[in-house]
Amino acid sequence: MKRLPLAAAFWTMCGTAAAEGAPQEAIELYVDTATRQLFAEPGPGRQRLGKFAQVTDTPAPVAATTAAPTVATATASSTAQPAVAARSASSATPATKAWYDKIGIRGYLQMRYNQEVGGDAKDLKSPGDRYIGREQGFGIRRARVVISGDVTDKMSIYIQPDFASTPTGSSTGNFAQLRDAYADLWLDKDKTYRIRAGQSKIPYGWEDLQSSQNRLALDRADALNSAVRDERDLGVFFYWTPKEIKERYAYLVKSGLKGSGDYGVFGVGVYNGQGANRPDRNDQLHSVIHFSYPFKFANGQYLEVGADAYSGRYKVTTGSATIDGRTFTPTVDAPVAGSTDRRVAAHVVYYPQPFGFQAEWTVGQGPELDVARRVVRTQSLRGGYAQVMYKFDGDYGSLMPYAKWQTYRGAAKFDTNAPKMQVDEIEAGIEWQPSNAVELAVAWANMRRTDVSTAPYRRIDGQLLRMQLQVNY
């Protein structure tokens, strides 16, 4: 049996086969582990490589001419063949992608079920979950589709409709409604500075910025969520995120640590102030300022701290109300432009590695119904939440038990007459994520909250068993 050095023999056979121009039968090859020589039959010290057949993708003349120089250099090292392949691959110039090839589609769906287990739970109402209350069953809380990507090196788009919306006053649900529609205009090559224009999340409150796709607790805390309707509005914002911090934000989301995403280390902007999918009503803009920084310690632990503030004027919607046997429509003690609406908030998030903790607190002033005077006037507000969690990872997937406490004393400014909310709530549950595509959460909640949907705005106590199935796609 004729023997050749490994690479030379291999390329010689390939060149011969290609020159013959006919399909070749697969041949069993063996390599001598000491001499690195190639053989066509087994023997002492020879390791089986496998079966090889001619590849006819390249015309014979090209294969012969390109193989010859390679053989000369391959005899010096057994690693020459992969190196040549790597050089050939790297020398090819990739085709430039069209903008539509850079656009991605993803989304998620959430299905909810709430079961009353104590107190007056059937009479409970919560702005965070419309499937809490009487005569409820399964409900689709979210049905989101996200279309996003880089149109050019200087511009990205993000469009997100929700197909599980219920318009105010409608007796049926699952309408399509726009949630996000904005463009990021990048001001530098490293994408450190950007201007965001369109309908997007207002950078106020860490939990409000965190997607419900990533949130651990089933609903956002009322104290923060009552600031901006649907967490979104139409406006223009400037964000600054250094490259290193941008990578941290991305990791905190992709790793399953429940990050909020990249809304900048620093952000500032102006927006209408009346809420998502609603026009401005007073020809005056709200302004917001945002700061948040994720620290990374030497042991890999992440800690994020920050603060936000916004200010503007909000126009309250009033209507007839019957309280203590009296029917009236409250007046609004405010200028034509609307009531004072301003808040500040602070947050701290110790990411679950494996133990985690997060908390937020807000104070401010806003319009609130004074029942005794039958007038809506500016009053103070305060509230927040604290949450602990623990992350278990194993062959079964990811398990994350949690407990959350929240409180709020302040108005529900987006509801008719801006009634005062009194919320005290404890929720304990566990989320199981067997794969990236499926999440199942089960929780028990003890709720004491005001029904702000209709007068006389009663405060109701009740206990619920809550379940949510989420699929990501």
Sequence and secondary structure as in RCSB ss.txt:
>XXXX:A:sequence
MKRLPLAAAFWTMCGTAAAEGAPQEAIELYVDTATRQLFAEPGPGRQRLGKFAQVTDTPAPVAATTAAPTVATAT
ASSTAQPAVAARSASSATPATKAWYDKIGIRGYLQMRYNQEVGGDAKDLKSPGDRYIGREQGFGIRRARVVISGD
VTDKMSIYIQPDFASTPTGSSTGNFAQLRDAYADLWLDKDKTYRIRAGQSKIPYGWEDLQSSQNRLALDRADALN
SAVRDERDLGVFFYWTPKEIKERYAYLVKSGLKGSGDYGVFGVGVYNGQGANRPDRNDQLHSVIHFSYPFKFANG
QYLEVGADAYSGRYKVTTGSATIDGRTFTPTVDAPVAGSTDRRVAAHVVYYPQPFGFQAEWTVGQGPELDVARRV
VRTQSLRGGYAQVMYKFDGDYGSLMPYAKWQTYRGAAKFDTNAPKMQVDEIEAGIEWQPSNAVELAVAWANMRRT
DVSTAPYRRIDGQLLRMQLQVNY
>XXXX:A:secstr
   EEHHHHHHHHHHHHHHHTS    EEEEEETTT EEESS  TTEEEEEEE    SS HHHHHHHHHHHHHHHT
T TTHHHHHHHHHHHHS      GGGGEEEEEEEEEEEEEEEEETGGG  BTTBTT STT   EEEEEEEEEEEE
EETTEEEEEEEEEEE  TT S   EEEEEEEEEEEE STT  EEEEEEEEE S  HHHHS TTT SSSS  HHHH
TSSGGGEEEEEEEEE  HHHHHHHHHHHHTTS       SEEEEEE SS TT   SSS  EEEEEEEEEEE TTS
 EEEEEEEEEEEEE      EEETTEEE  EE S TT EEEEEEEEEEEE  SSEEEEEEEEEEEEEEEETTTTE
EEEEEEEEEEEEEEE EEETTEEEEEEEEEEEEEEE TTSTT  EEEEEEEEEEEEEEEETTEEEEEEEEEEEEE
 TTSTT  EEEEEEEEEEEEEE 
